């Protein structure tokens, strides 16, 4: 069965996870945004891809910005889900943080449980377009509406693990959020602006990224 996350209802008019058409909208919006970019993406183009109408898409999302927020929130819920599952019986906080880092990077692997969402392609969308979900002029109003709750929950979870490792460390939330931002930015830099990253693009990119993030956290929290 597909995994369904309880996302903030202000992100949508109707939860797309609950219907065949809704899941089709999510599936093909990911593919289309990855293919042509968010600026060029429109509901008209999406409707053409899924042999539907713009009106039917507007029944689910008020605009394409909220659709991007939905996709971004779904991805962070997915990462949070993986960390929760894989650290459930782990007592050592240092081991828990390492697992969290591994899950953050390897959450990009496609999961057959989610038939309509390709996590690998969704991650590419997050890397290239995710920042546009919250680098907006109305961010304060959107924050009050709870649009970023999924990201906050994820950062808070990792922040608590960091606090377990070093109770005297006062920058837990900053370190946690920077781990996620650094992971995505370093992948983007390695692929497009290589002089800005020590990470090398290639088959072992994820492995090297995990090593790098673990190195930074170990040095900072020592």
N, CA and C of each residue as an Amber inpcrd file, in Angstrom:
protein
   666
   0.8370000  -1.1980000   0.0000000   0.0000000   0.0000000   0.0000000
   0.8740000   1.2520000   0.0000000   0.4000000   2.3070000  -0.6670000
   1.1090000   3.5740000  -0.6610000   1.0790000   4.1780000   0.7410000
   2.1870000   4.8230000   1.1050000   2.2440000   5.5050000   2.3890000
   1.5310000   6.8410000   2.2760000   0.6710000   7.1470000   3.2390000
  -0.0730000   8.4040000   3.2520000   0.3430000   9.2090000   4.4730000
   0.7260000  10.4630000   4.2560000   1.1110000  11.3360000   5.3460000
   0.0130000  12.3620000   5.6210000  -0.1320000  12.7180000   6.8810000
  -1.1410000  13.6870000   7.3040000  -0.5360000  15.0850000   7.2040000
  -0.6340000  15.6930000   6.0250000  -0.0620000  17.0110000   5.7970000
  -1.0630000  18.1120000   6.1510000  -0.5470000  19.2890000   6.3950000
  -1.3870000  20.4360000   6.7540000  -2.4540000  20.6660000   5.6910000
  -3.6990000  20.7060000   6.0990000  -4.8160000  20.8020000   5.1590000
  -4.8770000  22.1420000   4.4340000  -4.1460000  23.1520000   4.9370000
  -4.1430000  24.4500000   4.2540000  -3.3210000  24.4100000   2.9680000
  -2.6090000  23.3070000   2.7400000  -1.7970000  23.1780000   1.5270000
  -2.6340000  22.7980000   0.3120000  -3.8260000  22.2610000   0.5480000
  -4.6200000  21.7490000  -0.5710000  -6.1090000  22.0290000  -0.3650000
  -6.8520000  21.9600000  -1.4710000  -8.3080000  22.0410000  -1.4020000
  -8.9120000  20.6720000  -1.1310000  -8.2800000  19.6570000  -1.7210000
  -8.6570000  18.2700000  -1.4890000  -7.3820000  17.4480000  -1.4340000
  -7.2700000  16.5510000  -0.4700000  -6.0410000  15.7780000  -0.3040000
  -5.8200000  14.8730000  -1.5170000  -4.7670000  15.1150000  -2.2850000
  -4.5380000  14.3140000  -3.4920000  -4.1300000  12.8720000  -3.2050000
  -3.7320000  12.5950000  -1.9750000  -3.3350000  11.2380000  -1.6280000
  -4.5150000  10.2810000  -1.5930000  -5.7360000  10.8330000  -1.5660000
  -6.9180000  10.0140000  -1.3240000  -7.6420000   9.5570000  -2.5820000
  -7.2470000  10.0730000  -3.7460000  -7.9620000   9.7080000  -4.9770000
  -6.9850000   9.3060000  -6.0760000  -7.4980000   8.5900000  -7.0530000
  -6.6810000   8.1670000  -8.1890000  -6.1750000   9.3820000  -8.9590000
  -7.0800000  10.3360000  -9.2250000  -6.6830000  11.5320000  -9.9480000
  -5.6680000  12.3430000  -9.1440000  -5.9040000  12.4650000  -7.8560000
  -4.9850000  13.2200000  -7.0080000  -3.5810000  12.6370000  -7.0330000
  -3.4830000  11.3190000  -6.9320000  -2.1700000  10.6650000  -6.9680000
  -1.5200000  10.8370000  -8.3380000  -2.3450000  10.8520000  -9.3680000
  -1.8360000  11.0800000 -10.7250000  -1.2770000  12.4930000 -10.8530000
  -1.9540000  13.4490000 -10.2500000  -1.4880000  14.8360000 -10.2520000
  -0.1220000  14.9290000  -9.5760000   0.0170000  14.2890000  -8.4250000
   1.2850000  14.3080000  -7.6950000   2.3880000  13.6300000  -8.5040000
   2.1020000  12.4490000  -9.0060000   3.0940000  11.6930000  -9.7670000
   3.6460000  12.5040000 -10.9400000   2.7560000  13.0740000 -11.7280000
   3.1980000  13.7360000 -12.9550000   3.6660000  15.1710000 -12.7170000
   3.2490000  15.7790000 -11.6350000   3.7930000  17.0980000 -11.3220000
   5.2660000  16.9810000 -10.9530000   5.6160000  15.9290000 -10.2300000
   7.0210000  15.6840000  -9.9010000   7.8470000  15.5070000 -11.1740000
   7.3540000  14.6830000 -12.0690000   8.0760000  14.4080000 -13.3130000
   8.1960000  15.6570000 -14.1760000   7.1060000  16.4330000 -14.2610000
   7.0930000  17.5890000 -15.1370000   7.9500000  18.7320000 -14.5850000
   7.8750000  18.9810000 -13.2730000   8.7140000  20.0210000 -12.6740000
  10.1840000  19.6680000 -12.8410000  10.5160000  18.4030000 -12.6550000
  11.9020000  17.9710000 -12.8340000  12.3560000  18.1550000 -14.2810000
  11.4270000  17.9610000 -15.2010000  11.7630000  18.0390000 -16.6310000
  11.9170000  19.4710000 -17.1280000  10.9990000  20.3720000 -16.7560000
  11.0020000  21.7110000 -17.3500000  11.2780000  22.8280000 -16.3520000
  11.3420000  22.5160000 -15.0570000  11.5810000  23.5390000 -14.0440000
  10.2840000  24.1520000 -13.5380000  10.3370000  24.6840000 -12.3130000
   9.1280000  25.1970000 -11.6800000   8.5880000  26.4460000 -12.3810000
   9.4870000  27.3060000 -12.8740000   9.0280000  28.5320000 -13.5320000
   8.2000000  28.2250000 -14.7740000   8.6070000  27.2120000 -15.5260000
   7.9030000  26.8660000 -16.7620000   6.6980000  25.9610000 -16.5180000
   6.6180000  25.3980000 -15.3400000   5.5240000  24.4830000 -14.9960000
   4.2180000  25.2330000 -14.8390000   3.1550000  24.7290000 -15.4490000
   1.8130000  25.3030000 -15.2930000   0.7990000  24.1770000 -15.1440000
  -0.3480000  24.5090000 -14.5870000  -1.4170000  23.5170000 -14.4710000
  -1.9330000  23.1140000 -15.8560000  -1.8550000  24.0300000 -16.8000000
  -2.2820000  23.7070000 -18.1610000  -1.4060000  22.6120000 -18.7570000
  -0.1000000  22.7260000 -18.5740000   0.8250000  21.7100000 -19.0770000
   0.6390000  20.3870000 -18.3350000   0.4060000  20.4730000 -17.0330000
   0.1800000  19.2660000 -16.2440000  -1.0990000  18.5680000 -16.6970000
  -2.1440000  19.3470000 -16.8890000  -3.4230000  18.7830000 -17.3340000
  -3.2620000  18.0450000 -18.6540000  -2.4650000  18.6030000 -19.5520000
  -2.2160000  17.9530000 -20.8390000  -1.5050000  16.6180000 -20.6520000
  -0.5570000  16.5960000 -19.7100000   0.2120000  15.3750000 -19.4560000
  -0.6640000  14.2460000 -18.9270000  -1.6470000  14.5850000 -18.1110000
  -2.4650000  13.5460000 -17.4750000  -3.8230000  13.3940000 -18.1530000
  -3.9680000  14.0270000 -19.3190000  -5.2260000  13.9550000 -20.0870000
  -6.4240000  14.3560000 -19.2360000  -6.2730000  15.5070000 -18.5640000
  -7.3440000  16.0230000 -17.7100000  -7.5260000  17.5080000 -18.0150000
  -8.1050000  18.2440000 -17.0750000  -8.3430000  19.6730000 -17.2730000
  -7.7060000  20.4750000 -16.1430000  -7.4300000  21.7560000 -16.4410000
  -6.9090000  22.6340000 -15.3920000  -7.8940000  22.7110000 -14.2280000
  -9.1650000  22.7710000 -14.5540000 -10.1950000  22.8830000 -13.5210000
 -10.1090000  21.7320000 -12.5270000  -9.8440000  20.5390000 -13.0270000
  -9.7600000  19.3750000 -12.1430000  -8.5610000  19.4810000 -11.2040000
  -7.4730000  20.0920000 -11.6770000  -6.2860000  20.2570000 -10.8330000
  -6.5440000  21.3190000  -9.7680000  -7.2460000  22.3890000 -10.1520000
  -7.5740000  23.4390000  -9.1890000  -8.5020000  22.9360000  -8.0800000
  -9.1800000  21.8410000  -8.3110000  -9.9980000  21.2500000  -7.2440000
  -9.1110000  20.7260000  -6.1110000  -7.8440000  20.4640000  -6.4360000
  -6.9050000  19.9270000  -5.4440000  -5.9650000  21.0000000  -4.8940000
  -5.5080000  21.9000000  -5.7750000  -4.5490000  22.9210000  -5.3450000
  -4.9610000  24.2980000  -5.8590000  -4.8620000  25.2820000  -4.9770000
  -5.2370000  26.6520000  -5.3340000  -4.2750000  27.2440000  -6.3570000
  -2.9890000  26.8860000  -6.2460000  -1.9810000  27.3950000  -7.1770000
  -0.7630000  26.4760000  -7.1720000   0.1680000  26.7270000  -8.0730000
   1.3190000  25.8350000  -8.2010000   2.3030000  26.0010000  -7.0470000
   2.2910000  27.1540000  -6.3850000   3.1520000  27.3340000  -5.2160000
   2.7480000  26.3720000  -4.1000000   1.4480000  26.2570000  -3.8500000
   0.9810000  25.3290000  -2.8110000   1.2390000  23.8810000  -3.2060000
   1.1970000  23.5920000  -4.4920000   1.5520000  22.2530000  -4.9570000
   3.0110000  21.9600000  -4.6450000   3.9030000  22.9200000  -4.8980000
   5.3250000  22.7310000  -4.5780000   5.5190000  22.5550000  -3.0750000
   4.7850000  23.3280000  -2.2830000   4.8580000  23.1700000  -0.8310000
   4.3880000  21.7800000  -0.4000000   3.3580000  21.2870000  -1.0480000
   2.8620000  19.9420000  -0.7490000   3.9460000  18.9100000  -1.0420000
   4.5780000  19.0000000  -2.1950000   5.6250000  18.0470000  -2.5710000
   6.8040000  18.1160000  -1.6100000   7.1840000  19.3350000  -1.2500000
   8.2940000  19.5220000  -0.3160000   7.9510000  18.9420000   1.0510000
   6.7450000  19.2200000   1.5210000   6.3080000  18.6970000   2.8240000
   6.2430000  17.1810000   2.8100000   5.7400000  16.6130000   1.7130000
   5.6720000  15.1540000   1.6030000   7.0740000  14.5520000   1.7180000
   8.0390000  15.1740000   1.0700000   9.4080000  14.6440000   1.1090000
   9.9830000  14.6860000   2.5270000   9.7800000  15.8040000   3.2360000
  10.3130000  15.8910000   4.5990000   9.5960000  14.9290000   5.5390000
   8.3240000  14.6900000   5.3130000   7.6120000  13.6760000   6.0940000
   8.1970000  12.2870000   5.8260000   8.5780000  12.0350000   4.5900000
   9.1780000  10.7550000   4.2120000  10.5110000  10.5540000   4.9300000
  11.3500000  11.5970000   4.9450000  12.6330000  11.5110000   5.6510000
  12.3940000  11.2880000   7.1380000  11.4500000  12.0170000   7.7010000
  11.1210000  11.8850000   9.1190000  10.6410000  10.4720000   9.4440000
   9.8230000   9.9260000   8.5670000   9.3170000   8.5570000   8.7180000
  10.4830000   7.5550000   8.7570000  11.4280000   7.7060000   7.8500000
  12.5600000   6.7830000   7.7920000  13.4160000   6.8750000   9.0560000
  13.6590000   8.0900000   9.5150000  14.4620000   8.2670000  10.7330000
  13.7540000   7.6450000  11.9280000  12.4570000   7.8690000  12.0520000
  11.6870000   7.2860000  13.1640000  11.7530000   5.7690000  13.1650000
  11.5630000   5.1750000  11.9810000  11.5640000   3.7190000  11.8660000
  12.9350000   3.1380000  12.2050000  13.9810000   3.7600000  11.6980000
  15.3220000   3.1780000  11.7900000  16.0770000   3.5150000  13.0640000
  15.5570000   4.4490000  13.8660000  16.1980000   4.7540000  15.1540000
  15.3490000   4.2940000  16.3300000  14.2600000   3.6060000  16.0580000
  13.2880000   3.2580000  17.0900000  13.9130000   2.5110000  18.2670000
  14.7650000   1.5450000  18.0050000  15.3390000   0.7200000  19.0740000
  16.8040000   1.0400000  19.3380000  17.2660000   2.2080000  18.8910000
  18.6500000   2.6140000  19.0830000  18.7410000   3.4990000  20.3280000
  19.6480000   3.1630000  21.2290000  19.8130000   3.9200000  22.4670000
  20.9250000   4.9600000  22.3400000  22.0430000   4.5840000  21.7270000
  23.1960000   5.4660000  21.6040000  22.8580000   6.6600000  20.6990000
  22.8740000   7.8990000  21.2420000  22.4830000   9.0630000  20.4370000
  23.4220000   9.3350000  19.2540000  24.7050000   9.0200000  19.4040000
  25.6370000   9.2210000  18.2950000  25.2840000   8.2980000  17.1300000
  24.9180000   7.0830000  17.4530000  24.4880000   6.1470000  16.4160000
  23.1840000   6.6220000  15.7810000  22.2800000   7.1630000  16.6020000
  21.0140000   7.6660000  16.0730000  21.2540000   8.8150000  15.0890000
  22.2020000   9.7010000  15.4140000  22.4780000  10.8170000  14.5170000
  23.0780000  10.3250000  13.2040000  23.9610000   9.3370000  13.2880000
  24.5390000   8.7710000  12.0670000  23.4540000   8.1430000  11.1800000
  22.5170000   7.4600000  11.8120000  21.4100000   6.8570000  11.0580000
  20.5430000   7.9500000  10.4270000  20.3080000   9.0220000  11.1820000
  19.5190000  10.1340000  10.6540000  20.1940000  10.7260000   9.4160000
  21.4970000  10.8870000   9.4620000  22.2440000  11.4170000   8.3220000
  22.1530000  10.4640000   7.1350000  22.3070000   9.1690000   7.4100000
  22.2150000   8.1640000   6.3460000  20.8270000   8.1760000   5.7040000
  19.7950000   8.3090000   6.5330000  18.4310000   8.3260000   6.0110000
  18.1430000   9.5910000   5.2190000  18.7080000  10.7100000   5.6810000
  18.5420000  11.9570000   4.9530000  19.0680000  11.8290000   3.5260000
  20.2350000  11.2170000   3.3860000  20.8560000  11.0870000   2.0690000
  20.2170000   9.9610000   1.2600000  19.9880000   8.8250000   1.8970000
  19.4830000   7.6640000   1.1630000  17.9640000   7.6210000   1.0280000
  17.2870000   8.6290000   1.5670000  15.8330000   8.7350000   1.3720000
  15.5050000   8.9590000  -0.0920000  16.5320000   9.2490000  -0.8810000
  16.3360000   9.4760000  -2.3130000  16.0990000   8.1830000  -3.0730000
  16.3730000   7.0480000  -2.4450000  16.1910000   5.7650000  -3.1240000
  14.7080000   5.4990000  -3.3420000  14.3730000   5.0580000  -4.5280000
  12.9700000   4.8070000  -4.8560000  12.4130000   3.6740000  -4.0100000
  11.2220000   3.8840000  -3.4630000  10.5800000   2.9020000  -2.5940000
   9.3700000   2.3290000  -3.3180000   9.3470000   1.0280000  -3.4730000
   8.2620000   0.3910000  -4.2090000   6.9260000   0.4790000  -3.4880000
   6.9570000   0.8140000  -2.1790000   5.7000000   0.9800000  -1.4430000
   4.9200000   2.1790000  -1.9680000   5.6430000   3.1790000  -2.4600000
   5.0040000   4.3880000  -2.9730000   4.9890000   4.3290000  -4.4940000
   3.9670000   3.7100000  -5.0430000   3.9310000   3.4400000  -6.4770000
   3.8160000   4.7070000  -7.3170000   3.2060000   5.7480000  -6.7810000
   2.9760000   6.9470000  -7.5800000   4.0050000   8.0490000  -7.3170000
   4.9330000   7.7980000  -6.4050000   5.9700000   8.7900000  -6.1210000
   7.3430000   8.1570000  -6.2850000   8.1310000   8.7150000  -7.1680000
   9.5210000   8.3020000  -7.3370000  10.3700000   9.2130000  -6.4500000
  10.8370000   8.6840000  -5.3170000  11.5630000   9.5000000  -4.3490000
  12.8450000  10.0880000  -4.9260000  13.4750000   9.3470000  -5.8340000
  14.7120000   9.8380000  -6.4290000  14.4560000  11.1050000  -7.2500000
  13.4150000  11.0760000  -8.0800000  13.0930000  12.2450000  -8.8950000
  12.5540000  13.3760000  -8.0200000  11.7600000  13.0220000  -6.9990000
  11.2630000  14.0440000  -6.0810000  12.4360000  14.7460000  -5.4010000
  13.4550000  13.9890000  -5.0320000  14.6250000  14.5920000  -4.4010000
  15.3170000  15.5660000  -5.3450000  15.3680000  15.2350000  -6.6320000
  15.9420000  16.1530000  -7.6070000  15.1460000  17.4600000  -7.6510000
  13.8300000  17.3330000  -7.5360000  12.9760000  18.5260000  -7.4930000
  13.2710000  19.3470000  -6.2390000  13.4350000  18.6720000  -5.0950000
  13.7280000  19.3610000  -3.8420000  15.0490000  20.1100000  -3.9450000
  16.0590000  19.4600000  -4.5230000  17.3730000  20.0770000  -4.6670000
  17.2990000  21.3340000  -5.5300000  16.6230000  21.2220000  -6.6680000
  16.5960000  22.3210000  -7.6420000  15.5540000  23.3900000  -7.3290000
  14.4260000  22.9780000  -6.7500000  13.2900000  23.8940000  -6.6270000
  12.7880000  24.0830000  -5.2010000  13.2480000  23.2330000  -4.2660000
  12.6820000  23.2340000  -2.9170000  12.7830000  24.5700000  -2.1970000
  13.8740000  25.2950000  -2.4110000  14.0530000  26.5740000  -1.7360000
  12.9820000  27.5820000  -2.1090000  12.3910000  27.4260000  -3.2940000
  11.3490000  28.3420000  -3.7550000  10.0540000  28.1610000  -2.9580000
   9.9750000  27.0630000  -2.2040000   8.7770000  26.8320000  -1.3990000
   8.7270000  27.7730000  -0.2000000   9.9040000  28.2160000   0.3010000
   9.8890000  29.0910000   1.4720000  10.6560000  30.3970000   1.2870000
  11.3650000  30.5680000   0.1840000  11.9710000  31.8690000  -0.1190000
  10.9580000  32.7160000  -0.8810000   9.9220000  33.1130000  -0.1610000
   8.8290000  33.8810000  -0.7600000   8.5010000  35.0700000   0.1330000
   7.9220000  36.0990000  -0.4580000   7.6330000  37.3170000   0.2930000
   6.5710000  37.1040000   1.3710000   5.6980000  36.1200000   1.1770000
   4.6130000  35.8700000   2.1370000   4.9670000  34.7910000   3.1580000
   6.2500000  34.5620000   3.3770000   6.6620000  33.4440000   4.2380000
   6.0820000  33.5460000   5.6530000   6.0100000  34.7500000   6.2010000
   5.5020000  34.8890000   7.5790000   4.0380000  34.4640000   7.6880000
   3.2460000  34.8570000   6.7150000   1.8400000  34.4550000   6.7110000
   1.7170000  32.9470000   6.4800000   2.5320000  32.4350000   5.5890000
   2.4870000  30.9990000   5.3230000   2.9580000  30.2030000   6.5390000
   3.9130000  30.7510000   7.2500000   4.3900000  30.0930000   8.4640000
   3.2840000  30.0280000   9.5110000   2.5460000  31.1200000   9.6520000
   1.4230000  31.1470000  10.6010000   0.3470000  30.1300000  10.2170000
   0.2280000  29.8840000   8.9060000  -0.7700000  28.9130000   8.4320000
  -0.2890000  27.4710000   8.6020000   0.9510000  27.3120000   9.0220000
   1.4650000  25.9590000   9.2920000   2.0330000  25.2570000   8.0740000
   2.3750000  26.0100000   7.0350000   2.8480000  25.3890000   5.8010000
   4.1940000  24.6870000   5.9410000   4.9790000  25.0580000   6.9570000
   6.3190000  24.5000000   7.0960000   6.4440000  23.5620000   8.2920000
   5.3150000  23.0970000   8.7760000   5.3050000  22.2510000   9.9690000
   6.0930000  20.9580000   9.7710000   6.0130000  20.3570000   8.5890000
   6.7200000  19.0940000   8.3340000   8.2300000  19.2630000   8.4630000
   8.7340000  20.3620000   7.9320000  10.1730000  20.6340000   8.0030000
  10.5710000  20.9160000   9.4570000   9.7660000  21.6960000  10.1600000
  10.0570000  22.0090000  11.5540000  10.0920000  20.7440000  12.4120000
   9.1420000  19.8530000  12.1680000   9.0750000  18.6020000  12.9260000
  10.3280000  17.7630000  12.6980000  10.7560000  17.6920000  11.4530000
  11.9470000  16.9270000  11.1160000  13.1890000  17.5260000  11.7680000
  13.3600000  18.8320000  11.6470000  14.5140000  19.5080000  12.2460000
  14.4950000  19.3470000  13.7650000  13.3230000  19.4440000  14.3620000
  13.1990000  19.2960000  15.8170000  13.5950000  17.8950000  16.2680000
  13.2280000  16.8920000  15.4770000  13.5790000  15.5270000  15.8330000
  15.0920000  15.3400000  15.8590000  15.7730000  15.8190000  14.8320000
  17.2320000  15.6800000  14.7680000  17.8930000  16.5760000  15.8110000
  17.3070000  17.7340000  16.0650000  17.8320000  18.6330000  17.0920000
  17.8420000  17.9580000  18.4610000  16.8100000  17.1970000  18.7530000
  16.7490000  16.4810000  20.0360000  17.8430000  15.4250000  20.1430000
  18.1460000  14.7580000  19.0410000  19.2240000  13.7670000  19.0350000
  20.5620000  14.4530000  19.3010000  20.7740000  15.5980000  18.6680000
  22.0120000  16.3600000  18.8770000  22.1340000  16.7730000  20.3360000
  21.0230000  17.1890000  20.9200000  21.0120000  17.5910000  22.3270000
  21.3640000  16.4230000  23.2370000  20.9450000  15.2190000  22.8620000
  21.3010000  14.0270000  23.6330000  22.8060000  13.7940000  23.6150000
  23.4210000  14.0360000  22.4770000  24.8640000  13.8190000  22.3410000
  25.6410000  14.8190000  23.1840000  25.2470000  16.0910000  23.1070000
  25.9560000  17.1390000  23.8440000  24.9330000  18.1150000  24.4260000
  24.5000000  17.8730000  25.6810000  23.4740000  18.7130000  26.3090000
  23.8770000  20.1860000  26.4370000  25.1820000  20.4730000  26.3810000
  25.6560000  21.8460000  26.5330000  25.7110000  22.5950000  25.1970000
  25.5010000  21.8870000  24.1130000  25.5570000  22.5090000  22.7940000
  24.3030000  23.3590000  22.5880000  24.4770000  24.6350000  22.2720000
  23.3340000  25.5570000  22.2490000  22.8190000  25.8450000  20.8310000
  23.4130000  25.2080000  19.8280000  23.0040000  25.4920000  18.4530000
  22.3920000  24.2570000  17.7790000  21.6140000  23.4960000  18.5310000
  21.0760000  22.2290000  18.0270000  20.1910000  22.4070000  16.7990000
  19.2640000  23.3430000  16.8630000  18.3550000  23.5560000  15.7360000
  19.1040000  24.0610000  14.5090000  20.0660000  24.9330000  14.7200000
  20.8490000  25.4660000  13.6100000  21.6660000  24.3650000  12.9370000
  22.2640000  23.4970000  13.7450000  23.0360000  22.3970000  13.1760000
  22.1290000  21.4360000  12.4310000  20.9800000  21.1130000  13.0180000
  20.0550000  20.1800000  12.3790000  19.5680000  20.7110000  11.0350000
  19.1290000  21.9650000  11.0000000  18.6310000  22.5310000   9.7360000
  19.7520000  22.6620000   8.7100000  20.9540000  22.9660000   9.1800000
  22.0880000  23.0780000   8.2550000  22.5020000  21.7390000   7.6670000
  22.2920000  20.6580000   8.4010000  22.5780000  19.3340000   7.8430000
  21.7210000  19.0820000   6.6110000  20.4350000  19.4180000   6.7040000
  19.5270000  19.1870000   5.5800000  19.8250000  20.1420000   4.4210000
  20.0380000  21.4110000   4.7550000  20.3200000  22.3790000   3.6960000
  21.6640000  22.0790000   3.0340000  22.6580000  21.7130000   3.8430000
  23.9720000  21.4080000   3.3120000  23.9310000  20.2000000   2.3830000
  23.1870000  19.1880000   2.7790000  23.1090000  17.9730000   1.9630000
  22.5960000  18.2910000   0.5650000  21.4970000  19.0270000   0.4840000
  20.9190000  19.3660000  -0.8180000  21.7880000  20.3380000  -1.6010000
  22.3190000  21.3560000  -0.9050000  23.1450000  22.3480000  -1.5920000
  24.4320000  21.7370000  -2.1330000  25.0370000  20.8450000  -1.3540000
  26.2980000  20.2510000  -1.7960000  26.1000000  19.3600000  -3.0180000
  24.9800000  18.6560000  -3.0710000  24.6710000  17.8560000  -4.2650000
  24.4900000  18.7740000  -5.4650000  23.7650000  19.8660000  -5.2580000
  23.5260000  20.8230000  -6.3440000  24.8370000  21.4470000  -6.8200000
  25.6750000  21.8530000  -5.8690000  26.9630000  22.4470000  -6.2320000
  27.8600000  21.4440000  -6.9610000  27.9000000  20.2080000  -6.4580000
  28.7510000  19.1930000  -7.0790000  28.3690000  18.9630000  -8.5370000
  27.0700000  19.0530000  -8.8210000  26.5970000  18.7780000 -10.1750000
  26.6590000  19.9910000 -11.0950000  26.5190000  21.2030000 -10.5210000
  26.3950000  22.3830000 -11.3700000  27.4590000  23.4640000 -11.1170000
  27.9360000  23.5740000  -9.8720000  28.9460000  24.5810000  -9.5230000
  30.0640000  23.8890000  -8.7340000  30.8150000  22.9980000  -9.3760000
  31.7500000  22.1100000  -8.6750000  32.8280000  22.8040000  -7.8490000
  33.1660000  24.0430000  -8.1760000  34.1810000  24.7500000  -7.3890000
  33.6790000  25.1500000  -6.0100000  32.3730000  25.0360000  -5.7990000
  31.7920000  25.3940000  -4.5040000  31.6490000  24.1970000  -3.5700000
  32.0960000  23.0420000  -3.9990000  31.9350000  21.8410000  -3.1630000
  33.1340000  20.9090000  -3.2980000  33.4540000  20.2520000  -2.1850000
  34.4790000  19.2010000  -2.2080000  33.8760000  17.8640000  -2.6000000
  32.5450000  17.8310000  -2.6610000  31.8350000  16.6090000  -3.0440000
  31.9640000  16.4000000  -4.5460000  32.2500000  15.1700000  -4.9390000
  32.3870000  14.8410000  -6.3490000  31.1300000  14.1390000  -6.8470000
  30.6170000  14.6120000  -7.9650000  29.4390000  13.9970000  -8.5470000
  29.8080000  12.6580000  -9.1520000  28.9690000  11.6370000  -8.9170000
  29.2490000  10.3100000  -9.4550000  28.5470000   9.2230000  -8.6840000
  28.9240000   7.9780000  -8.9470000  28.2520000   6.8290000  -8.3490000
  28.3750000   6.8010000  -6.8320000  29.4930000   7.2860000  -6.2870000
  29.7100000   7.2330000  -4.8410000  29.3860000   8.5650000  -4.1640000
  28.6200000   9.3940000  -4.8510000  28.3040000  10.7140000  -4.3180000
  27.6000000  10.6460000  -2.9700000  26.5800000   9.8040000  -2.8530000
  25.8370000   9.6950000  -1.5970000  26.7290000   9.1970000  -0.4720000
  27.5750000   8.2230000  -0.7880000  28.4850000   7.6780000   0.2210000
  29.4320000   8.7540000   0.7240000  29.9700000   9.5410000  -0.1790000
  30.8910000  10.6170000   0.2050000  30.1620000  11.7200000   0.9710000
  28.9330000  11.9950000   0.5920000  28.1500000  13.0170000   1.2850000
  27.8730000  12.6070000   2.7250000  27.5200000  11.3540000   2.9300000
  27.2900000  10.8470000   4.2880000  28.5470000  10.9890000   5.1310000
  29.6930000  10.6210000   4.5580000  30.9700000  10.7360000   5.2750000
  31.2400000  12.1930000   5.6580000  30.9730000  13.0990000   4.7420000
  31.2280000  14.5170000   4.9870000  30.3430000  15.0560000   6.1080000
  29.0420000  14.7390000   6.0570000  28.1240000  15.2260000   7.0830000
  28.4610000  14.6350000   8.4580000  28.8260000  13.3770000   8.4920000
  29.2320000  12.7590000   9.7620000  30.5000000  13.4160000  10.2970000
  31.4340000  13.7190000   9.4150000  32.6900000  14.3690000   9.8280000
  32.4060000  15.7060000  10.4720000  31.5650000  16.5170000   9.8400000
  31.2550000  17.8350000  10.3830000  30.5890000  17.7410000  11.7570000
  29.6070000  16.8500000  11.8710000  28.8790000  16.7510000  13.1540000
  29.7810000  16.2250000  14.2600000  30.6330000  15.2770000  13.9460000
  31.5420000  14.7390000  14.9550000  32.5050000  15.8140000  15.4580000
  33.0280000  16.6250000  14.5540000  33.9590000  17.6870000  14.9360000
  33.2550000  18.7730000  15.7420000  32.0630000  19.1220000  15.3410000
  31.3220000  20.1890000  16.0220000  30.8810000  19.7680000  17.4190000
  30.4700000  18.5120000  17.5660000  29.8990000  18.0490000  18.8330000
  30.9280000  17.4100000  19.7580000  32.1760000  17.3240000  19.3210000
  33.2160000  16.6820000  20.1370000  33.4540000  17.4630000  21.4250000
